[in-house]
Amino acid sequence: MTDPNFAAYVPSVRGSFAWEPIPDGCILYEESTGKMITLNATAEAVLTHCDGETTVAEICRAIEGEFQISPEEAESVLKRLQDEGVI
């Protein structure tokens, strides 16, 4: 983890996104804003861990084992979700 403060953050999904599965990922759609975001399978798996109880560090460790990606890559996905206003 590159940012210890972010590692302790406990993310949860904001708003009311509809979750539509697609091959190799999903599409998130927030009707109230018209915002649509396409996630690959890794990003979708990361998002499923954003339950308001699991820290970023814990999510990164879980995803690292599931998808064989580095904690930094998982952290990057979480930061993107945060920047997009999903978490």
Phi, psi and omega in degrees: 000138182266336183235105183298329178293319179292326180300329181273349180297140180246095185279152171217158182290131178268158174065199183233075180281132168279142188241108183249115180291143173226165176303130178064036176154211179202166173244130174258135179225127176252107186300320184297332182247345184077008181287132179230133182227131176261129179243141173282177185299323180294313180296322177298317178296320177301313182298325180296338178274352181277077189253006181080004179233339186257131181285163175303317180300318179293320178298315181299319178295318181295315182291324178303317179289324182285321190242003180056045174242161182285157175301328179294323177293318178296319178298320178298319177298315180297320179294323177296315178299322178293314179299326180281354180081015180281321178241000000 
